[in-house]
Amino acid sequence: MSRFASRRWVLGAVTLGLVLVALLAPVPLAGPAPQERHISVNARTFEFDPSIVRVNRGDTVLIKLQAEDVAHGLYVDGYDVSTQAEPGRPGELRFVADRAGAFHIRCAVPCGNLHPFMIGKLVVGPNLTWLRAVAASVIAAVGALAAVWRP
């Protein structure tokens, strides 16, 4: 085995090890300090706008629901909180986002044939999966470049 080939094997093994560490190692993240988040959600024919709401764990969340066409509701799975709104009469919802993860937001008032499909998402906490994937991709790219580079 040539010196260059053994160097490639070593770099490959080191790169694989670093990728596994980036994907699997526990990472203590100190998130931002909890704050009060005011979020306006518009509900109209079978959709929420925005459809995805992102907050940090520990935040106090105040959602103001505006119904644009008919009466709508907003229920957050996992937190068991809800509110209702009619056109011209907004509803408000307040809770502390104390559990990390993704939770469905559903319409809590029957509003038509496609009512069961009126779903949004509440995402609580940092997106560690995405951060780990980016770190692993960067490490793999640098390792691949190092393996093919000849001094």
C-alpha positions in Angstrom: 0.0 0.0 0.0 1.4 3.4 -1.0 2.0 6.2 1.4 -0.8 8.2 -0.3 -3.3 5.3 0.0 -2.6 4.8 3.7 -3.0 8.6 4.3 -6.4 8.4 2.6 -7.5 5.6 4.9 -6.4 7.5 8.0 -8.2 10.7 6.8 -11.3 8.7 6.0 -11.4 7.1 9.4 -10.8 10.4 11.2 -13.5 12.1 9.1 -16.0 9.3 9.8 -15.2 9.5 13.5 -15.8 13.3 13.5 -19.0 12.9 11.6 -20.3 10.4 14.1 -19.3 12.7 17.0 -21.1 15.6 15.4 -24.3 13.5 14.9 -24.3 11.5 18.2 -22.5 13.4 20.9 -24.7 15.1 23.6 -24.4 18.8 23.2 -25.4 21.0 26.1 -26.9 24.1 24.5 -27.6 27.1 26.6 -30.5 28.7 24.7 -31.5 32.3 24.8 -33.2 33.6 28.0 -36.9 33.0 28.0 -38.9 35.9 26.8 -42.5 36.8 26.0 -43.4 36.1 22.4 -46.4 37.9 20.7 -47.5 36.0 17.6 -50.3 36.9 15.3 -51.9 34.0 13.5 -54.5 34.5 10.7 -57.0 31.8 10.1 -58.9 31.5 6.8 -60.4 28.8 4.6 -58.5 25.7 5.9 -55.2 27.3 6.6 -53.2 29.1 9.3 -50.8 31.9 8.4 -48.1 31.4 9.5 -48.4 27.7 9.4 -45.3 27.1 11.4 -44.6 29.0 14.7 -41.2 28.7 16.2 -40.4 29.6 19.8 -37.7 28.8 22.4 -38.2 26.5 25.3 -39.3 28.6 28.4 -40.8 31.4 26.4 -44.2 32.7 27.4 -46.2 32.6 24.2 -49.1 34.9 23.4 -51.0 34.0 20.2 -53.5 36.4 18.8 -55.9 34.5 16.5 -57.6 36.5 13.7 -60.4 34.8 11.8 -60.7 36.2 8.3 -63.8 34.5 6.9 -65.7 32.3 9.4 -65.3 31.3 13.0 -62.1 29.4 13.6 -60.3 28.0 16.6 -56.8 27.2 17.5 -55.8 24.2 19.7 -52.2 23.3 20.5 -51.6 19.5 20.8 -49.5 18.6 23.8 -50.3 21.8 25.7 -54.1 21.4 25.8 -54.8 25.1 25.3 -57.2 26.6 22.8 -59.0 29.8 21.8 -61.7 30.8 19.3 -62.1 33.8 17.0 -64.7 35.2 14.7 -64.3 37.8 12.0 -63.8 41.1 13.8 -63.4 39.3 17.2 -59.9 37.9 17.7 -59.1 35.3 20.3 -56.0 35.1 22.5 -54.1 32.2 23.9 -51.3 32.4 26.5 -49.0 29.6 27.7 -45.4 28.8 28.6 -43.6 26.6 26.1 -42.0 24.3 28.6 -41.7 21.2 26.4 -39.3 21.0 23.5 -40.5 19.4 20.3 -43.0 19.8 17.4 -46.7 20.1 18.2 -49.7 20.2 15.9 -51.9 23.3 15.8 -55.4 22.4 14.8 -58.6 24.4 14.1 -60.9 23.8 17.1 -64.2 25.0 15.4 -65.7 23.1 12.5 -65.3 25.4 9.6 -66.1 23.4 6.5 -65.5 20.2 4.6 -61.7 20.4 4.8 -61.7 21.4 8.5 -59.7 18.2 9.6 -56.9 19.2 7.3 -56.5 22.7 8.8 -53.2 22.0 10.6 -50.2 24.0 11.6 -47.1 23.4 13.7 -45.6 24.8 16.8 -41.8 24.1 17.1 -40.4 24.6 20.6 -36.6 24.8 21.1 -33.6 24.9 18.8 -33.5 22.6 15.8 -30.6 20.3 16.9 -31.1 17.8 14.1 -30.5 20.5 11.5 -27.5 21.9 13.3 -26.0 18.4 13.6 -26.6 17.7 9.9 -24.9 20.9 8.9 -21.9 20.1 11.1 -21.6 16.6 9.8 -21.8 17.9 6.2 -19.1 20.4 6.7 -16.8 17.8 8.4 -17.4 15.3 5.6 -16.7 17.9 2.9 -13.4 19.0 4.6 -12.4 15.4 5.1 -13.1 14.5 1.4 -11.0 17.5 0.3 -8.2 16.5 2.6 -8.3 12.9 1.4 -7.9 13.8 -2.3 -5.5 16.7 -1.9 -1.9 15.8 -2.7 0.8 17.9 -1.2 
